[in-house]
């Protein structure tokens, strides 16, 4: 009997969001294991044994434990070929890798909760928003140019691919959490609206996760 996948996730984490989309697209059932970053549960010894760097997400598949969203998604892609997340065309595949890496390396880490907390504590709360806008704007401007000759209904055509898994959470989270103005990014804005219509993305939204705070106890 094959054990069910376990995903250690936090509702607000865009990295966890990516993996949830991949799991949903591939139709994979999984057990949601909430790790509350606001309560520093990612630093508990039990979790650090699984993921020594103390971030989310982490995926447990039997004896295999993976603790990086990019690694998890590529692992799922190889093990579960249904709904391919990478196109066959080499050039288009490379664009998908490039987009995913821009988000994963040049946008998301700069806007992560530890960075935001550090800025708030050492510089000031107002500086957090300026920081977010500066670095998100730089990344989005690059993505807008990069995708202009590749986008179809989605980032690199008319199918949801790897690039979309990274773009959708980043755009949605910036709009929802920081009221980020997307008026300078018409292509990304159009993609965002398209993403909101995809059932696998809708199911992966933060507000649809079991650890999303209730109205009474909203964080």
C-alpha positions as CSV (number, residue, x, y, z in Angstrom):
1,X,0.0,0.0,0.0
2,X,1.4,3.4,-1.0
3,X,1.4,5.9,1.8
4,X,-0.2,9.3,1.2
5,X,2.0,12.2,0.5
6,X,2.5,14.7,3.3
7,X,2.9,18.4,2.6
8,X,4.3,20.6,5.4
9,X,2.8,24.0,4.5
10,X,1.8,27.4,5.6
11,X,-1.2,29.0,4.1
12,X,0.5,32.4,3.4
13,X,3.8,30.9,2.0
14,X,4.1,31.4,-1.8
15,X,6.6,28.6,-1.9
16,X,4.0,26.2,-0.4
17,X,1.4,27.7,-2.7
18,X,3.5,26.6,-5.8
19,X,3.7,23.0,-4.6
20,X,0.0,22.9,-3.8
21,X,-0.7,24.0,-7.4
22,X,1.6,21.2,-8.7
23,X,-0.1,18.6,-6.5
24,X,-3.5,19.7,-7.6
25,X,-2.7,19.8,-11.3
26,X,-1.3,16.3,-11.1
27,X,-4.4,15.1,-9.2
28,X,-2.3,13.9,-6.2
29,X,-3.9,13.4,-2.9
30,X,-1.9,14.6,0.1
31,X,-2.2,15.2,3.8
32,X,-1.8,18.8,4.8
33,X,0.5,19.4,7.8
34,X,0.4,23.0,8.9
35,X,3.6,24.8,10.1
36,X,2.7,28.1,11.6
37,X,5.5,30.6,10.7
38,X,4.0,33.2,13.0
39,X,4.5,30.9,15.9
40,X,8.0,29.9,14.8
41,X,7.0,26.3,14.4
42,X,9.5,26.0,11.5
43,X,12.3,26.2,14.1
44,X,11.0,23.3,16.3
45,X,13.6,20.5,16.6
46,X,11.1,18.0,15.1
47,X,10.7,20.0,12.0
48,X,14.4,20.9,11.7
49,X,15.2,17.1,11.5
50,X,13.1,17.1,8.3
51,X,14.2,20.4,6.9
52,X,17.4,21.7,8.5
53,X,17.1,25.2,7.0
54,X,13.7,25.6,8.7
55,X,11.6,26.8,5.8
56,X,8.4,25.6,4.2
57,X,7.3,23.6,2.3
58,X,8.6,20.1,2.9
59,X,7.2,17.0,1.2
60,X,7.3,13.5,2.6
61,X,6.8,10.6,0.1
62,X,7.4,7.4,1.9
63,X,11.1,7.4,2.8
64,X,11.9,10.4,0.7
65,X,11.9,13.9,2.3
66,X,12.3,17.0,0.1
67,X,12.4,20.5,1.5
68,X,12.6,22.9,-1.3
69,X,9.7,23.9,-3.6
70,X,11.8,23.8,-6.8
71,X,13.1,20.3,-5.9
72,X,9.7,19.1,-4.9
73,X,8.0,20.3,-8.1
74,X,10.7,18.7,-10.3
75,X,10.5,15.5,-8.3
76,X,6.7,15.4,-8.7
77,X,7.2,16.1,-12.4
78,X,9.5,13.1,-12.9
79,X,7.5,10.7,-10.7
80,X,4.0,11.7,-11.9
81,X,4.1,12.5,-15.6
82,X,0.4,13.3,-15.8
83,X,-0.2,17.0,-16.7
84,X,3.4,17.8,-17.6
85,X,4.7,20.9,-16.0
86,X,7.5,21.4,-18.6
87,X,7.0,21.7,-22.4
88,X,8.9,19.4,-24.8
89,X,10.3,22.4,-26.8
90,X,13.7,23.1,-25.4
91,X,13.6,26.8,-25.9
92,X,10.2,27.1,-24.2
93,X,11.4,24.8,-21.4
94,X,14.4,27.1,-20.8
95,X,12.1,30.1,-20.6
96,X,10.1,28.3,-17.9
97,X,13.2,27.6,-15.9
98,X,14.2,31.3,-16.3
99,X,10.9,32.6,-15.1
100,X,10.8,30.2,-12.2
101,X,14.3,31.2,-11.1
102,X,13.6,34.9,-11.4
103,X,10.7,34.5,-8.9
104,X,12.5,32.0,-6.7
105,X,15.9,33.8,-6.6
106,X,15.3,37.4,-7.3
107,X,11.8,38.3,-5.9
108,X,10.4,35.9,-3.3
109,X,13.5,35.6,-1.0
110,X,13.7,39.4,-0.7
111,X,10.1,39.5,0.4
112,X,10.1,36.5,2.7
113,X,8.8,36.8,6.3
114,X,12.2,36.8,8.0
115,X,13.4,39.7,5.8
116,X,10.2,41.6,6.4
117,X,10.5,41.1,10.1
118,X,14.1,42.2,10.1
119,X,13.4,45.4,8.2
120,X,10.4,46.2,10.4
121,X,12.5,45.7,13.6
122,X,15.7,47.4,12.5
123,X,14.6,50.1,10.0
124,X,10.9,50.6,10.6
125,X,7.5,49.4,9.5
126,X,7.2,52.0,6.7
127,X,10.4,50.8,5.1
128,X,8.9,47.3,4.6
129,X,6.4,48.5,2.0
130,X,9.1,50.6,0.2
131,X,11.3,47.5,0.1
132,X,8.5,45.3,-1.2
133,X,7.6,47.7,-4.0
134,X,11.2,48.3,-5.1
135,X,12.1,44.6,-5.4
136,X,8.8,43.4,-6.8
137,X,8.8,46.2,-9.4
138,X,12.3,45.2,-10.6
139,X,11.4,41.6,-10.9
140,X,8.0,42.2,-12.5
141,X,9.5,44.6,-15.0
142,X,12.0,41.9,-16.1
143,X,9.2,39.3,-16.4
144,X,7.0,41.6,-18.4
145,X,9.8,42.0,-21.0
146,X,10.8,38.3,-20.9
147,X,7.3,37.0,-21.5
148,X,6.1,39.4,-24.1
149,X,7.1,37.1,-27.0
150,X,6.1,33.8,-25.3
151,X,2.9,34.3,-23.5
152,X,-0.4,32.8,-24.6
153,X,-3.3,32.3,-22.3
154,X,-0.7,31.6,-19.7
155,X,3.0,32.5,-19.3
156,X,4.5,30.5,-22.1
157,X,1.5,29.4,-24.1
158,X,-1.9,28.0,-23.6
159,X,-1.0,25.3,-21.0
160,X,-0.1,25.8,-17.3
161,X,3.6,25.1,-16.9
162,X,6.4,25.6,-14.4
163,X,6.6,29.3,-14.9
164,X,2.9,29.7,-14.0
165,X,3.4,27.7,-10.8
166,X,5.9,30.3,-9.6
167,X,4.2,33.4,-11.1
168,X,0.7,32.8,-9.8
169,X,1.5,32.8,-6.1
170,X,3.9,35.7,-6.4
171,X,1.5,38.0,-8.2
172,X,-1.6,37.0,-6.1
173,X,0.3,37.4,-2.8
174,X,1.7,40.8,-3.7
175,X,-1.8,42.1,-4.7
176,X,-3.5,40.6,-1.7
177,X,-0.9,41.3,1.1
178,X,0.6,44.5,-0.1
179,X,-2.0,46.0,-2.4
180,X,0.8,46.1,-5.1
181,X,-0.1,48.3,-8.1
182,X,-0.1,46.1,-11.2
183,X,-0.9,48.9,-13.7
184,X,2.6,49.0,-15.1
185,X,2.5,45.2,-15.8
186,X,-0.4,44.6,-18.2
187,X,0.8,41.1,-19.3
188,X,1.2,39.9,-15.7
189,X,-2.1,41.4,-14.8
190,X,-3.8,39.5,-17.6
191,X,-2.1,36.3,-16.4
192,X,-3.2,36.9,-12.9
193,X,-6.9,37.0,-14.0
194,X,-6.4,33.8,-16.0
195,X,-4.9,32.1,-13.0
196,X,-7.8,32.9,-10.8
197,X,-10.0,30.8,-13.2
198,X,-7.9,27.6,-12.9
199,X,-9.5,25.1,-10.4
200,X,-6.1,23.8,-9.4
201,X,-4.9,27.3,-8.5
202,X,-8.2,28.2,-6.8
203,X,-7.9,25.1,-4.6
204,X,-4.4,26.1,-3.7
205,X,-5.2,29.7,-2.6
206,X,-4.2,30.7,0.9
207,X,-7.8,31.2,2.0
208,X,-8.7,27.6,1.0
209,X,-6.1,26.0,3.2
210,X,-7.0,24.3,6.6
211,X,-4.7,26.6,8.5
212,X,-6.1,29.9,7.1
213,X,-7.3,31.8,10.2
214,X,-11.0,32.2,10.8
215,X,-12.6,35.6,10.8
216,X,-12.8,35.6,14.5
217,X,-9.1,34.8,15.0
218,X,-7.7,36.3,11.8
219,X,-4.0,37.1,12.0
